[in-house]
Amino acid sequence: MSADAGAEMTAYVHQAIPILGAMGLEVTEAADGRAAARIPLEPNRNHFGVIYAGSLFTVAEMLGGAIGFTALQLEGFVPLVKSLEIKFLRPAATSVTASTSLTPDEVERVRAEASSNGKADFELVCDVVDENGVVVASTVGQYQLRRMG
């Protein structure tokens, strides 16, 4: 992803969901069925000096939207989260990056099913990793690409 594309996607998500801007979230990848985003320790630090659990959840959850508006983009459709399970594995005392991906076959399946049925479910598995390469949280999210309007 070029720096311009990353900045453009970051600006879009900050406008669409203002709390992401307040969190300092930066989209670092959103192309070819892959998505990644980073949040800094500040302003996401909690009462004991590590990243707040809700911020870890949010940086992972929003990747469904990043993939939904890039690889899965269909006119008149929006990505929605149906559920997200998170496991907090280690405290995050540095910035973190969340990343996920869909295979090309899964991208095609979701697009075809949504076009035919007006909606399609998909699953994203995500790791949230600190600056030292330690997985601090992992998620499994159930999403849906749905026709709106």
N, C-alpha and C positions, 0 to 999 in steps of 0.2 A: 504494500500500500504506500503510495507516495505521501510525502508530508502534507501536500495540499489536500489530498483525499482524506487523510486522517483529520486534518483541521476542519474540513468541510463537514464530515460526519460528526465530529465533536461539537461543532457549532449547532448542527441540527438537533442533536440530542439535548443540548443545553436549552435550546428554545422550546422543544417539545415537552421536556420534563425538567423544569428549572432546578429542582433539588440536585440533579446530577451536576449542574454547574457549580452549585454551592459546595458540593463534595470535592470539586477539583478533578472530576472524572475526565479522562482523555481516551478516546477511541484510538487504539494503536493498530488495529487490523479489522477490516470488514470487506472481504472479497473472496470469491471462489469457494463459498461455503464455510469460510473460517471467520471468526470474530474474536477480538481481544480488546480489553480495556484495562486501564491502570487508574488507581486512586493513590494519592499521597497519604502519608501518615497524618499530616495536618491538612484539613481541619477535621479529620476523621478519628482523632485520638479520643479515647474514652477516659473514665475516671481513674484508671490505673495504668495509663500510658501506652496502651496498644490500640489497634484499630477496632472501633466499635463493631459489634456483631452485625448490626443492621446495615452498616456500610459494606461489609463483606458480602452479605446477602445481595445487596443492590447491585454491586459491580458484576456479580455472576448472573443475576436475573435479567439484567438489561441486554445481555448478549443475544437473547432470543429476538429482540427487536432489531438489533443490528443485522443479524442474519436474515430476518424477515423482510427488511427493507433493502437488502442487497441481493443475495443469492436467490431468495424466494420471491422477489418482487413481482407482483402481478397487479395490474391496474384494478383499483377498487377493493383490494384486499389489505388487511392489517394483521400483524402478528399479535397474539394474545397469550399471556401465561395462564395456564390452568392450575398448575401446582408446581411447587419447588421444594425439594427436600435438601437440607444442608447439614453437613457434618463439620463441626468446628474441630479441627485437629490440633492446632498449635496457636499460641498467641502471635499476632502479626505486629512486630515492633518496627517495621519499615514499610515503605510503599509496597503495594501488591499489584499483581496483574492477573486477571481472570481470562481464560481462553477456552474456546470450544470449537467444534467443527461438525459439519455434516458431509457425508460422502457424496460424490456426484450422483450416484444412483438414488440416494435418499432425497437429494434436492429435486431430481426429476420426478420421483414418486410424489412428493408433496405438491409440487406445482401441477402435475397432471390430476391428482385427486381433488385438489382445491378447484381447479378449472371445471371439473366434471360435477362435483358435489357441492360447491360453494364453501367448502371447508376441508381442512386436512390436519390431522394431528401429527406432531413430531416430537422427538425427545432430544434433549441436549444434555450431555455430561460435561461438567466443567471442573477444572482445578483452579484454585486461587493460590498463587505462589508469591512468596516474599522475594526481596532483593537477593537473598542468599540461596534461592532455588528450593526452599522448603515449602511443601504444600501445606498451607495453613487452613484451608477449607476445601471441601468438595461438594458439588451439587449434582442432582439429577432433576431436570426440569421437564415438565410436560407442557407443551405449547400447542397452539392451533393457529393456522393461517386461515382467516375467515373473511368472506365477502361482506363488506359493509355497505349499507344503503339500499 
